[in-house]
């Protein structure tokens, strides 16, 4: 869960930087590095969200878990 959360964040930031580093405002052509950067950004965002939701579910599960009387 933590690897998906923090790794997704790093991948999203890196993909965004990779996309923006090759961005040329005077040209309308899309290069392959922009496509790869955009895909990396999208995958990183999805991984970040899945990791965050999984962590939230684990925390709520631990909070509301019933403990048997021993």
N, C-alpha and C positions, 0 to 999 in steps of 0.2 A: 504494500500500500504506500509506504513512504517513498519507495523507489519510483513508483508511477507518479506520485504527487510531485516530488522535487525534480525527477528526471523529465517529466512532461513540461514543467516550468522552464527548465534549462533548454529543452528542445524548442519550445515555443519562442523563447527570446532569441536563441541562435538562428532559428529559421527566419524570424522577422528581420534580424540583422543581415542575414544572407540575402534575403529578398531585397532589402533596401540598399544594400551595398552596390548592386548592379543596376539600380533604377536610374534611368536616364530620362529626364523630363522632356528632352527635345526629340526623342525617338518614340515612334509608336510600335516598334517591333518588340516582341517579347522574347527574351533569351531563355536558354535552358536553365541557367542558374536562378532566374526569377521563378520558374516553375518549380524547381527543386526546393527553393526557399519557401515558397507558398505551401507546398505539400508538407514540408517539415513543420511549418507553423501550425497547420491544421491538425496534424497528427499529435504535436505537442499539446495543443489546447484540449484535444479529446482525451489524451492520456492524463493530463492535469485534472480534468473534470472527473474522470473515472476514479482516479486515486483519491480525490477529495471526497467523493460520494461514498467510496468504500470505507474510508476513515471515519466518516460521519456515522455510517451504519454500525461499524465496530464500537464506536463510543456510545451510541444509543443502546446497543445490545448489552454492553457492559453495565450501563447505568440502570437499565430496567430488568436485569437478569434476576430471577427469583432464586434465592438461596434457601435450600432445605434446612429445617431446624435439626441440628445435630446434637 
